[in-house]
Amino acid sequence: MARINLSLDKNLYSLLQKDALKHNCTVNVYLITILEKLYKQNPFDYEAALATLEEEAKNQPLNKDFTLVDLPSFSEICVVKAENASLKPTVIRARLGKMFNFRVKKGEVGDVFRSRNSKGELKFINRAAVYVRKEVRK
């Protein structure tokens, strides 16, 4: 995988950030998606995959820790769609994970939160973020 160092003026970055937020992703993922749509025949649909993950997360049992790997579509989406989009499943998993975590941090995945240990630190299982559904009292 190649890396690109891209410098943008503040105005262009702000416009990209605004559009990225509309698509529920980071600027980096948004730019990758735009480029894939321009240059690839079958780009991976991160927005649809993220929506599926969010729905599955909202249906997890209350107060039970889970990782994205525990969600039914995560492995399936990554393997099947990755082949069609000519991407490595690990690349898709990483991008989806970042997108999902970004949305959870912003409180935009219903009653799904990052899980914390007894010391208040974020939990991880094999470097994977751990989430939990909690009843939200209003």
TAZI-V858504 format. One record per residue. N is the residue number from 1. PHI is phi in whole degrees, 0 to 359 (999 if undefined). Layout:
{{N;PHI} {N;PHI}}
This chain:
{{1;999} {2;266} {3;245} {4;234} {5;258} {6;242} {7;252} {8;235} {9;286} {10;300} {11;295} {12;295} {13;299} {14;298} {15;296} {16;296} {17;296} {18;299} {19;293} {20;299} {21;297} {22;298} {23;262} {24;58} {25;212} {26;277} {27;299} {28;301} {29;294} {30;299} {31;297} {32;299} {33;298} {34;299} {35;295} {36;296} {37;295} {38;286} {39;248} {40;244} {41;287} {42;236} {43;294} {44;286} {45;269} {46;296} {47;297} {48;293} {49;297} {50;296} {51;300} {52;296} {53;299} {54;297} {55;297} {56;295} {57;295} {58;292} {59;260} {60;288} {61;299} {62;295} {63;60} {64;240} {65;297} {66;209} {67;244} {68;299} {69;298} {70;284} {71;278} {72;308} {73;277} {74;302} {75;293} {76;298} {77;301} {78;295} {79;282} {80;292} {81;290} {82;297} {83;298} {84;294} {85;267} {86;57} {87;238} {88;284} {89;304} {90;296} {91;293} {92;295} {93;302} {94;297} {95;295} {96;297} {97;299} {98;295} {99;296} {100;297} {101;299} {102;301} {103;293} {104;295} {105;303} {106;279} {107;74} {108;255} {109;239} {110;56} {111;261} {112;261} {113;226} {114;289} {115;277} {116;235} {117;277} {118;297} {119;271} {120;87} {121;274} {122;298} {123;270} {124;223} {125;234} {126;49} {127;69} {128;266} {129;296} {130;253} {131;240} {132;209} {133;267} {134;235} {135;293} {136;263} {137;270} {138;254}}
